[in-house]
Amino acid sequence: MSEPIAPTPPPDDDESRLKIYFLPNLLTAGNLFCGFVALTKIVEARPDAPDFSETIKLALAFILLACIFDLFDGRVARWGGAESPFGREFDSLADLISFGVAPAFLVHRVVLRDVFVNEPEIGWFIASIYLICGAFRLARFNVLSMEPGGSGKDFLGFPIPSAAALVASLTLFMMWIDEKNFAVGYLRYVLPPLLLFLSWMMVSRVRYPSFKSLDLRATRTFTKMLVIILFAGCVLVLREKILVFVLPLFFTAYLIYGFVRPRLSRAWRREIEDEDDESES
């Protein structure tokens, strides 16, 4: 006599097990939306059109705005205890569009399309190197963050949002120098070598501070607080002039800091990265 067959349990509702937190994913969606608009403007820009500079500037503004959304989505999730695998994967997909595809399209549209007129596939290949390295960078970050101990307080390789912000801010600075002749000038030829260098830096083993331990509720010294307030005031008052200089300098300094960081003393690193003894231990 055969034993009765046990009833098959109902399948689990996979969707009910997903943790989708509203505010962090809303910020990530804002990041993705900005990347889409930036791509749209880059595709619409025509070098022979009178509004070419304004269209490119608008695309650059949306790339930089996507960086702001990306800056806060992870921090909002950590502050509210709302980190989840879904949010991490969604953030990586948004980053690949806003900080991978958009800068690659930008450099191809502004420079590579005109350089390789007879062999356009060369321009496609150069731009795709940045995109592929960015995808590798994001995939490696996701794998490391799932291991015991997570990704720690450091980024392995130059972060792709910082790479995109450096390309966008430097392009904005070059357009400020020679806006009338930027579409046909020589300054734009800086972008392809920069794109290739950033491609290598993203997949390198140079470590960068993630500033995940930065606590906005922590106390600051009087001098440091005064400097922060004065700097924020200057940015608000002179935003149209000072941001053109501050943004490329800031992201260039962050890029160089990865090379200088191992040679700094522990005290200097703790001061620059704004870490306290508790987080360091």
PABAGU-908887 format. One record per residue: residue in one letter; x, y, z of N, C-alpha, C, O in turn. Coordinates in pm, whole numbers. Each point is the difference from the previous one (the first is absolute). Layout:
REM residues N
- type n_xx n_yy n_zz ca_xx ca_yy ca_zz c_xx c_yy c_zz o_xx o_yy o_zz
- A X Y Z X Y Z X Y Z X Y Z
...
//
This chain:
REM residues 281
- type n_xx n_yy n_zz ca_xx ca_yy ca_zz c_xx c_yy c_zz o_xx o_yy o_zz
- M 86 -120 0 -86 120 0 89 124 0 86 17 87
- S -107 66 -184 87 118 -12 -40 105 101 -117 13 38
- E 217 64 4 -26 108 95 -69 115 -69 23 26 -119
- P -108 44 191 -69 115 -62 100 110 -35 95 25 74
- I -119 37 -186 88 108 -45 -34 128 75 -115 43 4
- A 218 16 55 -22 124 75 -37 112 -96 55 9 -110
- P -149 75 151 -40 110 -88 117 97 -24 78 28 91
- T -68 19 -211 107 96 -36 -30 135 62 -108 55 -21
- P 203 -1 97 -26 131 61 -13 107 -106 65 -7 -104
- P -148 106 129 -18 107 -100 131 76 -18 73 22 96
- P -45 17 -218 125 73 -24 3 132 76 -102 67 18
- D 223 -33 26 16 127 72 -25 116 -95 31 -7 -119
- D -85 110 174 -20 123 -77 131 78 3 32 70 96
- D 43 -84 -206 131 65 -3 -11 151 14 86 63 61
- E -190 -5 -118 -13 145 6 -21 50 142 43 110 35
- S -111 -192 47 -25 43 138 127 0 84 6 65 104
- R 96 -140 -150 124 -4 76 96 112 -39 103 19 66
- L -134 55 -173 84 111 -40 -21 118 94 -113 36 32
- K 222 22 10 -7 120 84 28 120 -88 115 28 -34
- I -221 43 -3 12 118 -85 -39 122 84 -118 27 22
- Y 219 45 23 -23 116 85 -25 122 -87 66 20 -102
- F -161 61 142 -52 105 -87 102 110 -27 36 23 -116
- L 12 44 220 81 121 -21 135 -29 -67 35 70 -95
- P 42 -170 139 127 -26 -70 -19 -35 -147 75 47 -85
- N -177 -129 54 -22 -39 -139 -60 114 -82 17 5 -121
- L -87 87 188 -48 119 -70 118 88 -43 0 55 -111
- L 100 -42 198 120 75 -36 76 -69 -113 52 66 -90
- T -45 -199 95 65 -74 -108 -74 17 -131 62 11 -106
- A -195 -9 112 -79 24 -120 27 141 -55 3 20 -121
- G 18 77 210 37 134 -44 134 0 -71 19 70 -99
- N 75 -150 150 130 -17 -64 -19 -56 -142 58 52 -96
- L -137 -155 83 -23 -63 -131 -71 96 -95 32 4 -119
- F -127 71 170 -72 97 -84 96 106 -54 -6 37 -117
- C 95 13 204 97 101 -44 93 -57 -107 35 70 -96
- G 6 -195 112 83 -62 -102 -71 -13 -133 60 20 -105
- F -188 -52 110 -79 -11 -125 -12 135 -69 17 10 -121
- V -46 95 198 -12 134 -59 134 45 -57 4 59 -108
- A 106 -86 180 132 35 -51 27 -69 -134 51 62 -93
- L -84 -190 84 18 -73 -126 -85 61 -111 45 13 -114
- T -167 25 147 -88 59 -101 58 130 -54 -2 23 -121
- K 53 60 209 58 127 -42 128 -19 -81 25 73 -96
- I 55 -171 134 124 -26 -75 -33 -46 -141 66 42 -96
- V -166 -128 81 -40 -48 -132 -57 114 -83 22 6 -121
- E -95 85 185 -61 112 -73 101 106 -41 -26 75 -93
- A 141 -68 161 97 106 -27 64 -18 -137 45 -109 -35
- R -41 217 -42 64 -1 -131 107 109 -1 -30 116 26
- P 155 -153 -56 109 100 3 -23 120 -90 51 108 28
- D -127 -125 -137 -22 111 -92 -120 85 40 -30 99 -67
- A -40 -135 174 -117 75 44 43 114 92 98 -15 73
- P -168 128 -74 38 113 85 -18 -28 150 65 64 83
- D -152 -157 -48 -25 -31 141 79 -122 46 -35 -60 102
- F 142 23 -173 78 -119 36 56 11 142 -13 -94 79
- S 75 208 -47 62 17 132 -103 -8 111 24 -62 104
- E -139 126 -125 -103 -2 103 -55 -141 20 -29 -39 113
- T 14 -36 -220 -51 -136 13 99 -89 74 -39 -80 85
- I 168 94 -117 102 -79 70 9 41 146 15 -86 87
- K -25 214 -60 2 47 140 -115 -60 79 17 -38 116
- L -133 31 -177 -116 -59 68 24 -147 28 -36 -50 107
- A 96 -21 -202 33 -140 22 101 -16 114 -13 -90 83
- L 113 178 -79 99 -5 108 -65 28 135 34 -63 101
- A -128 156 -99 -69 32 125 -78 -121 51 -5 -23 121
- F -57 -52 -211 -76 -118 43 93 -112 47 -37 -76 90
- I 155 64 -149 96 -100 50 44 36 141 8 -87 87
- L 21 215 -64 41 43 133 -116 -11 100 22 -32 117
- L -143 58 -162 -116 -17 88 -20 -147 36 -40 -32 112
- A 67 -57 -207 -6 -143 30 101 -37 108 -27 -87 83
- C 143 151 -83 100 -24 105 -54 38 137 28 -68 99
- I -105 176 -93 -58 42 128 -101 -103 49 0 -36 118
- F -85 -12 -208 -95 -104 38 74 -125 48 -39 -62 99
- D 146 24 -169 77 -119 37 72 21 133 21 -96 74
- L 16 219 -44 69 28 126 -89 -26 120 48 -42 105
- F -178 66 -121 -90 -6 114 -79 -129 10 -46 -34 109
- D 29 -40 -219 -88 -117 11 57 -106 95 -72 -55 82
- G 203 28 -95 60 -98 91 6 47 143 -20 -78 93
- R 48 208 -74 7 52 137 -136 2 67 -12 -29 119
- V -92 62 -195 -135 -4 56 -36 -142 40 -63 -23 103
- A 103 -74 -185 -28 -140 32 74 -43 126 -57 -71 84
- R 184 113 -69 76 -40 119 -52 70 125 -12 -62 105
- W -19 190 -117 -50 72 116 -133 -55 49 -26 -4 120
- G -58 -39 -213 -131 -52 39 -4 -150 16 -107 -56 22
- G 222 -11 -32 2 -146 10 -80 -65 -111 -64 -103 21
- A 68 162 -141 -82 -47 -111 84 -55 -114 -42 5 -116
- E 161 -58 146 82 -61 -103 -59 -135 -40 -51 -74 84
- S 58 42 -212 -56 -127 -48 72 -40 -128 53 86 -70
- P -50 -216 38 58 -44 -127 -68 63 -121 66 30 -99
- F -197 -12 107 -71 64 -111 53 141 -24 24 38 -115
- G -8 39 222 49 136 -14 140 5 -57 32 89 -79
- R 52 -185 120 138 -3 -52 1 -28 -149 73 65 -75
- E -154 -162 29 -3 -33 -142 -64 112 -82 47 31 -110
- F -151 28 163 -67 111 -70 95 118 -14 3 67 -104
- D 74 -41 209 96 110 -3 108 -25 -105 40 93 -70
- S 6 -216 58 104 -31 -99 -53 16 -142 71 50 -87
- L -195 -91 64 -58 17 -133 -14 148 -36 29 40 -112
- A -72 39 209 -12 144 -24 137 63 -24 16 86 -87
- D 84 -129 165 136 55 -16 56 -33 -138 69 83 -60
- L -97 -201 10 54 -39 -130 -55 91 -110 71 30 -96
- I -196 13 109 -58 90 -101 52 142 19 51 60 -95
- S -63 -7 215 33 141 25 149 28 -6 41 105 -50
- F 40 -199 100 144 26 13 85 -86 -93 121 17 -7
- G -185 -110 -65 73 -82 -95 -37 35 -143 86 41 -78
- V -213 -58 44 -45 25 -137 5 149 -34 49 37 -107
- A -99 49 197 -8 143 -31 137 63 -26 14 69 -100
- P 88 -88 186 132 58 -31 62 -57 -127 65 72 -76
- A -85 -202 52 53 -60 -123 -65 62 -123 68 32 -98
- F -201 -14 102 -70 67 -109 49 143 -16 16 49 -112
- L 7 19 225 42 139 -4 132 16 -75 11 82 -91
- V 90 -160 129 131 11 -62 -6 -41 -147 66 60 -84
- H -146 -161 54 -13 -39 -140 -66 109 -82 41 28 -113
- R -143 34 168 -72 104 -74 85 125 -19 -3 62 -106
- V 78 -24 209 75 125 -3 131 -13 -76 40 93 -70
- V 28 -208 82 135 -14 -55 12 -115 -100 29 23 -117
- L -52 -144 162 35 -119 -78 -75 -8 -132 52 -54 -98
- R -171 105 95 -79 -5 -124 68 79 -111 -6 -39 -117
- D 71 150 153 67 84 -100 141 -48 -32 49 21 -111
- V 15 -87 208 138 -44 -22 3 -119 -95 81 -4 -93
- F -170 -92 115 0 -122 -81 -121 1 -94 -94 -79 14
- V 99 172 -109 -112 12 -94 -3 -119 -96 -107 -54 -28
- N 222 15 -21 6 -111 -96 -2 -136 66 -40 -98 -63
- E 83 90 188 -4 -127 74 -78 19 130 60 1 107
- P -192 13 -115 -78 29 122 7 -111 103 -21 25 119
- E 51 -148 -163 5 -110 98 113 19 101 -8 -52 111
- I 113 126 -147 108 27 95 -51 90 112 29 -23 118
- G -107 124 -154 -60 86 101 -96 -75 89 -3 21 122
- W -76 -109 -182 -91 -83 82 79 -84 100 -37 -12 117
- F 147 -47 -165 78 -89 85 62 75 117 -2 -49 113
- I 57 168 -139 64 78 108 -103 38 105 25 -12 120
- A -143 57 -165 -104 37 96 -51 -121 78 -34 11 117
- S 29 -127 -184 -52 -120 66 95 -52 107 -43 -68 93
- I 173 99 -104 96 -44 102 -40 56 136 3 -71 101
- Y -39 199 -99 -43 62 125 -125 -68 56 -10 -27 119
- L -86 0 -208 -124 -63 44 24 -140 55 -55 -37 103
- I 138 -41 -172 27 -137 44 74 0 133 -32 -79 89
- C 132 165 -74 74 8 127 -91 46 113 11 -47 113
- G -102 140 -144 -95 42 103 -91 -113 44 -31 -12 119
- A -14 -71 -216 -84 -115 35 78 -100 84 -54 -55 96
- F 182 30 -130 84 -88 80 17 57 141 -4 -74 98
- R 22 204 -89 18 65 130 -122 -19 89 13 -31 118
- L -131 50 -174 -123 -17 77 -24 -145 38 -44 -28 112
- A 72 -64 -204 -18 -143 30 95 -43 111 -39 -74 90
- R 164 119 -96 95 -35 105 -42 55 134 13 -67 103
- F -65 190 -102 -46 60 125 -115 -81 60 -2 -24 121
- N -94 -18 -204 -112 -78 51 44 -134 57 -51 -45 103
- V 146 -20 -170 49 -129 49 72 17 134 -23 -77 93
- L 109 179 -84 75 22 124 -92 40 115 23 -38 114
- S -128 114 -144 -91 44 106 -83 -115 55 -53 12 111
- M 41 -121 -183 -75 -117 47 85 -94 83 -53 -90 66
- E 185 108 -68 87 -85 78 0 42 147 -39 113 30
- P 83 -201 62 4 38 142 86 124 20 112 8 -50
- G -166 87 123 71 125 22 -36 106 -100 37 117 16
- G -109 -156 -123 -42 97 -99 117 61 -73 109 -56 -3
- S -133 171 -57 103 70 -75 85 90 87 93 64 -49
- G -124 -57 182 80 80 90 -22 149 -22 -99 43 -58
- K 195 34 108 -9 146 -10 69 52 -124 -2 121 -25
- D 63 -207 -53 75 42 -117 -65 -52 -128 -64 -104 -1
- F 83 180 -105 -35 -45 -134 124 -59 -65 107 59 7
- L -122 -175 -70 110 -59 -76 -13 47 -144 -90 -43 -72
- G 179 132 31 -12 63 -130 -75 131 10 -75 24 95
- F 96 62 -193 -65 131 1 -149 -16 -20 -41 -67 -95
- P -43 125 181 -146 -18 -13 -51 58 -132 45 106 -44
- I -138 -175 -17 -52 43 -129 -77 132 8 5 77 -96
- P -78 -46 206 -62 134 6 103 111 0 -21 104 -63
- S 134 -123 132 106 101 2 64 13 -138 36 110 -41
- A -21 -222 -29 57 5 -135 -92 80 -93 48 84 -76
- A -178 -108 83 -94 73 -84 -3 148 38 -7 86 -87
- A 12 -58 217 0 140 44 125 72 -45 -6 119 -33
- L 120 -187 32 124 62 -48 -9 31 -149 40 109 -42
- V -92 -202 -37 -16 25 -144 -97 116 -23 28 89 -81
- A -141 -89 152 -101 105 -20 51 136 44 -16 98 -72
- S 77 -91 191 46 129 52 116 56 -82 9 121 -21
- L 81 -209 -25 111 47 -83 -51 48 -136 51 99 -53
- T -150 -166 -2 -60 47 -125 -66 136 20 12 88 -85
- L -80 -71 198 -62 128 31 105 110 14 -21 113 -45
- F 134 -145 105 109 98 15 58 37 -136 27 117 -25
- M -6 -215 -62 55 29 -133 -98 82 -84 41 85 -79
- M -169 -110 97 -99 81 -71 -2 142 52 -26 94 -76
- W 53 -77 203 8 136 56 120 75 -56 -8 120 -23
- I 118 -189 1 120 64 -54 -23 46 -144 35 113 -35
- D -91 -199 -49 -17 31 -142 -132 -57 -49 -3 -98 -74
- E -105 161 117 -132 -54 -32 -32 12 -148 -63 -89 -57
- K 105 198 -7 -35 22 -140 66 -101 -92 -60 -44 -98
- N 186 6 129 73 -90 -88 14 -141 57 77 -81 -52
- F -152 50 157 17 -131 64 -35 -113 -95 66 -104 1
- A -170 122 -82 -45 -108 -90 104 -34 -105 -1 -111 -54
- V 93 205 22 102 -25 -102 140 26 53 97 -12 -75
- G -84 47 202 130 35 56 83 -121 40 -40 -115 -18
- Y 158 146 73 94 -106 37 -14 -45 145 50 -106 37
- L -117 184 46 -12 -37 141 -74 -132 17 29 -77 92
- R -122 51 -177 -83 -122 13 81 -128 -19 -45 -107 39
- Y 163 117 -99 82 -120 -21 61 -52 130 62 -107 2
- V -80 181 106 44 -49 130 -89 -113 49 43 -85 78
- L -168 84 -123 -99 -93 55 27 -147 -31 -12 -82 91
- P 47 42 -214 25 -144 -24 113 -58 84 -19 -108 58
- P 138 173 -47 102 -57 91 -47 -7 145 29 -95 71
- L -103 198 -29 -54 -2 136 -96 -117 18 1 -66 104
- L -84 42 -203 -96 -110 8 72 -135 11 -42 -85 78
- L 149 66 -154 74 -125 6 73 -15 133 6 -109 55
- F 48 219 -4 69 -6 130 -98 -34 112 30 -81 87
- L -147 142 -90 -101 -31 101 -50 -143 -14 -36 -63 100
- S 34 11 -222 -38 -140 -20 95 -92 74 -42 -94 68
- W 171 122 -80 99 -81 71 -10 20 151 13 -96 76
- M -37 218 -33 -8 27 144 -119 -69 65 8 -42 115
- M -118 28 -187 -118 -63 58 23 -148 29 -55 -53 96
- V 135 -14 -177 25 -142 21 135 -24 68 42 -115 14
- S 24 222 28 129 -15 68 -22 -45 144 -114 -16 45
- R 222 -4 26 -6 -39 141 37 115 92 32 -21 117
- V -36 142 -168 21 119 82 -123 21 86 -113 -4 -49
- R 136 26 177 -112 13 94 -33 147 27 89 84 10
- Y -217 -57 1 -50 134 26 -96 -5 119 -75 -96 15
- P 78 199 69 -95 0 113 -142 18 -50 -26 81 -90
- S -65 -156 148 -140 9 -39 -77 104 81 -110 39 -38
- F 169 5 151 -63 96 90 -134 -52 53 -89 78 33
- K 76 -213 -27 -123 -57 57 -11 27 150 -110 4 54
- S 225 14 11 -3 24 145 -22 146 34 -4 37 117
- L -11 49 -221 -23 141 25 -136 18 66 -102 -40 -55
- D 102 100 173 -122 19 78 -30 149 7 74 77 61
- L -184 -37 -125 -36 142 0 -45 47 138 -9 121 23
- R -19 -212 68 -42 38 134 118 14 95 -16 43 114
- A 135 -80 -162 118 7 87 41 145 21 -30 87 -82
- T 99 -61 192 47 134 31 123 32 -84 74 -90 -40
- R -52 217 14 115 47 -75 72 106 81 -59 65 87
- T 187 -47 -116 74 106 65 -51 134 -51 -61 9 -107
- F 87 96 185 -50 133 -36 56 46 -134 -73 51 -85
- T 204 -69 66 64 44 -125 -54 -76 -120 -31 60 -103
- K 19 -192 117 -50 -80 -111 -143 37 -34 -36 8 -118
- M -46 16 220 -139 36 -25 -10 135 -69 -84 19 -88
- L 169 77 128 -1 132 -60 41 -6 -148 -59 66 -85
- V 160 -147 56 45 -15 -138 -110 -62 -86 -22 45 -113
- I -48 -146 164 -108 -64 -74 -113 99 -29 -53 2 -111
- I 16 79 211 -108 97 -19 38 106 -102 -81 35 -86
- L 204 16 94 45 103 -95 7 -56 -142 -37 67 -96
- F 86 -190 85 8 -61 -134 -139 -22 -58 -23 28 -118
- A -71 -77 199 -137 -20 -48 -62 133 -42 -73 6 -99
- G 102 100 176 -53 132 -36 56 51 -131 -73 58 -80
- C 202 -80 56 62 42 -126 -60 -75 -118 -22 57 -107
- V -3 -186 126 -58 -80 -107 -141 49 -34 -36 7 -117
- L -43 27 219 -136 47 -25 -1 137 -67 -80 24 -91
- V 167 65 135 1 137 -53 62 5 -139 -52 68 -89
- L 162 -140 70 74 6 -128 -10 -131 -76 95 -40 -67
- R -209 -28 76 -13 -135 -54 28 -6 -150 59 -97 -48
- E -100 199 -28 18 -4 -144 147 14 -40 38 -43 -109
- K 44 101 195 141 20 -32 89 -99 72 91 -58 -59
- I -117 39 187 92 -81 81 -13 -148 -29 99 -73 7
- L -220 26 -40 -17 -143 -25 77 -46 -123 43 -116 -7
- V -23 204 -89 76 -34 -120 143 -38 37 61 -84 -66
- F -7 146 172 136 -29 44 4 -106 110 88 -86 1
- V -184 94 91 5 -86 118 -23 -146 -37 72 -88 49
- L -170 60 -134 -34 -139 -30 114 -78 -66 33 -108 48
- P 29 159 -155 112 -77 -57 118 -11 95 68 -103 1
- L -42 208 79 110 -8 97 -30 -104 107 89 -75 41
- F -214 70 4 -37 -94 106 16 -144 -46 60 -82 70
- F -114 50 -187 5 -140 -47 140 -38 -48 37 -117 8
- T 40 215 -57 140 -29 -34 80 -28 127 83 -91 2
- A -109 168 102 69 -23 128 -36 -137 56 86 -69 55
- Y -213 29 -67 -41 -132 47 68 -111 -79 37 -103 56
- L -21 125 -188 69 -98 -83 146 -15 42 51 -111 10
- I 15 223 15 142 -3 39 16 -54 141 102 -61 32
- Y -201 85 53 10 -41 140 19 -151 14 65 -46 94
- G -121 -30 -186 17 -145 6 146 -42 -11 40 -99 60
- F 41 174 -136 142 -30 -13 80 51 120 98 -62 40
- V -141 175 16 73 62 110 -36 -65 134 82 -1 92
- R -201 -51 -81 -54 -49 128 90 -100 72 19 14 120
- P 38 -116 -189 83 -96 73 126 62 62 59 -59 91
- R -18 175 -139 122 63 50 -27 98 113 94 57 57
- L -222 -37 -24 -34 92 109 -2 -75 132 -23 -120 5
- S 48 194 101 -5 -59 133 -144 -30 39 -94 52 -60
- R 78 -136 160 -134 -39 45 -78 121 52 -121 10 -21
- A 192 82 88 -67 119 54 -50 90 -113 -111 53 7
- W 194 -35 -110 -42 83 -113 -120 -62 -71 -95 71 -34
- R 98 -201 13 -112 -66 -66 -128 14 81 -107 23 -56
- R 119 -38 187 -119 11 85 -56 142 -3 -122 19 4
- E 209 79 -12 -45 139 -5 -66 32 -134 -105 64 -3
- I 165 -108 -106 -54 29 -133 -131 -73 -23 -95 57 -54
- E 89 -182 95 -120 -81 -24 -103 16 109 -107 -62 -4
- D 140 146 104 -98 36 104 -51 -121 75 -120 -17 22
- E 214 -69 17 -37 -119 76 40 20 145 101 63 30
- D -181 -117 61 35 3 140 64 -131 40 3 -96 -77
- D 47 93 199 72 -120 46 -90 -122 7 45 -112 -22
- E -172 135 52 -92 -113 13 -22 -70 -134 4 -123 -9
- S -26 203 -96 -20 -62 -131 128 -58 -54 -4 -97 -74
- E 119 156 111 128 -53 -47 28 -135 60 54 -89 -66
- S -91 72 195 23 -129 64 -97 -106 -51 6 -114 44
//
